[in-house]
Amino acid sequence: MKMQDIKTLITSGTIILAVALYMIFGRSPAQDKDTISTDKNGAISIEHVEEKTGNKRFDVDYIKAYDGDTIQATINGKKQKIRLLMVDTPEMNYNKGEAQPYAKDARDYTIKLLEHAKKIEAVYDVGPETDNYDRLLAYVFIDDVMLQESLLKEGLAAVRFIHKPNNTFEDEFRDIQQDAEKEKLNIWSRENYFQKDGFHPEVLK
C-alpha cells in the first residue's frame, strides 16, 4: 500500500470518528436551551381553546395585576379588568388586613410572566364573557402558554368558581392541579389551607 493511501485512510477514519463523537456529545448550549424551552410549553394550546370554544383570540395590552388571578389591561383601546376563568389564587386583601399566605407569591409570579411577555392574548369560553363585577372572563395566554395552567402547575392557584358552560377545560385544570397537590407545591404544602369554599389562613396559625 502506498504512503498516500495510508494517509487517506487515516484522514477518513479521523473524520468519521469526529462525526460520530459530535453526534453523541456535540449538542450545543443553544440546542439544549431550545429543548428546555420546548418542555415549558403548555399542555393546552391557544389553537385548541379556539377550536373547542369556537371563539377567536384577541390581543391584550397588560397594565397591572391586582393579584394572581385578576389583571388590568387595554383591549381595543379600552381599559378592562380580566378575571382568569376557573382558578382562584389567595387574596391580597388590599385595605382589609394582611394578605393571605402565598397571595404575594401568586401575584408576583403573574406580574413576572406578564412583564416579560412578548405577546399576550386571551380567548373567551362559550358562556358569559363578563361576571357580576363587569370583569372579562377569559383564558389568558402569555407567549402561547396559558396563565391559568402555569399558576396551577406551580401550586399557586386552585380550581374554583366553576360556572357552566364556562368550564370547557375543567377536567384538564383538575388534572394539572392534581399533580401540584401530589408534589405539595406552595398552597398544597399546607394541609386544609384550600377547601371547597376557598382559602383558610386560620388553619395555618
C-alpha positions in Angstrom: 0.0 0.0 0.0 1.3 3.4 -0.9 2.0 6.1 1.7 -0.6 8.3 0.1 -3.3 5.6 0.5 -2.4 5.2 4.2 -2.7 8.9 4.8 -6.1 8.9 3.0 -7.3 6.1 5.3 -6.1 7.8 8.4 -7.8 11.1 7.4 -11.0 9.4 6.5 -11.0 7.5 9.8 -10.4 10.7 11.8 -13.3 12.4 10.1 -15.7 9.5 10.7 -14.6 9.4 14.4 -15.1 13.1 14.7 -18.6 12.9 13.2 -19.6 10.0 15.5 -18.3 11.9 18.6 -20.2 15.0 17.6 -23.4 13.0 17.1 -23.1 11.6 20.6 -21.7 14.6 22.6 -21.9 17.5 20.3 -25.2 19.3 21.3 -24.5 23.0 21.6 -25.8 25.0 24.6 -28.2 26.7 22.3 -29.8 23.4 21.3 -30.0 22.4 25.0 -31.7 25.7 25.7 -34.2 25.2 22.9 -35.1 21.8 24.4 -35.7 23.3 27.8 -38.0 26.0 26.3 -40.0 23.3 24.5 -40.5 21.4 27.7 -42.0 24.5 29.2 -44.8 24.8 26.6 -48.3 24.5 28.0 -50.4 21.4 27.5 -53.5 23.4 26.5 -52.7 25.3 23.3 -54.5 28.5 22.3 -55.4 26.8 19.0 -57.1 24.0 21.0 -59.0 26.6 23.0 -60.2 28.4 19.9 -61.3 25.1 18.4 -63.2 23.8 21.5 -64.9 27.2 22.3 -65.4 28.4 18.7 -64.0 31.8 19.8 -61.1 33.7 18.4 -58.2 35.0 20.3 -57.8 38.8 21.0 -54.8 40.9 21.9 -54.2 42.1 25.5 -52.1 45.1 26.4 -51.1 44.4 30.1 -51.3 47.3 32.6 -51.1 45.8 36.0 -52.0 42.8 38.2 -54.2 43.1 41.3 -53.4 39.6 42.4 -52.6 36.3 40.8 -55.9 35.8 39.1 -57.0 39.3 38.2 -55.3 41.8 35.9 -56.0 45.2 34.2 -55.3 45.5 30.5 -56.2 47.6 27.5 -58.3 45.8 24.9 -59.3 47.5 21.7 -58.3 50.8 23.3 -60.4 50.3 26.4 -59.2 49.6 29.9 -60.7 46.4 31.2 -60.2 44.0 34.2 -59.7 40.4 33.3 -60.6 37.6 35.7 -58.9 34.3 34.9 -61.5 31.6 34.3 -61.8 28.7 36.8 -58.9 29.4 39.0 -58.5 31.1 42.4 -55.4 32.5 44.0 -55.1 33.7 47.6 -56.4 37.2 48.3 -54.1 40.2 48.7 -56.8 41.8 50.9 -55.9 45.4 50.0 -57.1 47.8 52.8 -58.7 44.8 54.6 -55.9 43.3 56.5 -53.0 41.0 55.8 -52.5 39.2 52.5 -53.4 35.5 52.6 -50.4 33.1 52.6 -49.0 32.7 49.0 -51.0 35.7 47.7 -47.9 37.8 47.1 -46.2 34.8 45.5 -49.1 34.3 43.1 -49.3 38.0 42.3 -45.6 38.4 41.7 -45.5 35.2 39.6 -48.3 36.6 37.4 -46.6 40.0 37.2 -43.2 38.5 36.2 -44.7 36.5 33.4 -46.8 39.4 32.0 -44.0 42.0 32.3 -41.6 39.8 30.3 -44.1 38.6 27.7 -43.6 39.1 24.0 -47.3 38.7 23.4 -50.4 38.4 25.5 -53.7 37.0 24.1 -57.0 35.8 25.5 -59.9 33.7 24.5 -63.4 33.6 25.9 -65.2 30.3 26.8 -68.7 29.5 25.4 -70.6 31.2 28.2 -70.9 34.8 29.6 -67.9 37.0 28.8 -68.2 39.1 32.0 -69.0 38.4 35.6 -71.1 40.4 38.1 -68.3 42.9 38.6 -68.1 43.6 34.9 -64.7 41.8 34.6 -63.9 39.9 31.5 -63.8 36.1 31.9 -61.1 34.6 29.8 -58.3 32.2 29.2 -55.1 34.3 29.1 -52.1 33.2 27.1 -48.6 34.5 27.6 -46.3 33.7 24.7 -48.7 30.8 23.8 -48.8 29.3 27.3 -52.0 29.6 29.3 -51.6 31.6 32.5 -54.1 29.5 34.4 -52.2 26.4 33.6 -48.9 27.9 34.8 -50.4 29.0 38.1 -51.9 25.6 38.7 -48.7 23.8 37.9 -46.8 26.0 40.4 -49.3 25.3 43.1 -50.2 29.0 43.3 -53.8 28.6 42.3 -56.7 26.2 42.8 -59.6 25.2 40.5 -62.6 27.1 41.7 -65.6 29.2 40.6 -66.9 26.6 38.1 -69.9 28.0 36.3 -71.2 26.1 33.3 -71.0 26.4 30.4 -67.7 28.4 31.0 -66.0 25.2 32.1 -64.7 23.7 28.8 -61.3 22.9 30.3 -62.4 22.0 33.8 -61.1 18.4 33.6 -57.7 19.5 32.2 -57.4 22.0 35.0 -58.2 19.4 37.7 -55.6 17.0 36.2 -52.9 19.8 36.4 -53.9 20.7 39.9 -53.7 17.1 41.0 -50.1 16.9 40.0 -49.3 20.0 42.1 -51.2 18.5 45.0 -49.1 15.3 44.9 -45.9 17.4 44.9 -47.2 19.5 47.8 -46.3 22.7 45.9 -47.0 26.1 47.6 -50.7 26.3 48.6 -50.7 22.4 48.7 -47.9 22.3 51.2 -50.3 23.3 54.0 -53.0 20.7 54.8 -56.5 22.0 54.5 -55.4 25.5 53.6 -57.5 25.3 50.5 -61.0 24.0 50.9 -64.1 23.9 48.7 -65.2 27.3 49.9 -61.8 28.9 49.4 -58.6 29.6 51.4 -58.4 29.3 55.2 -55.5 31.1 56.6 -56.7 30.4 60.1 -55.7 26.7 59.8 -52.1 27.7 59.5 -52.0 29.6 62.8 
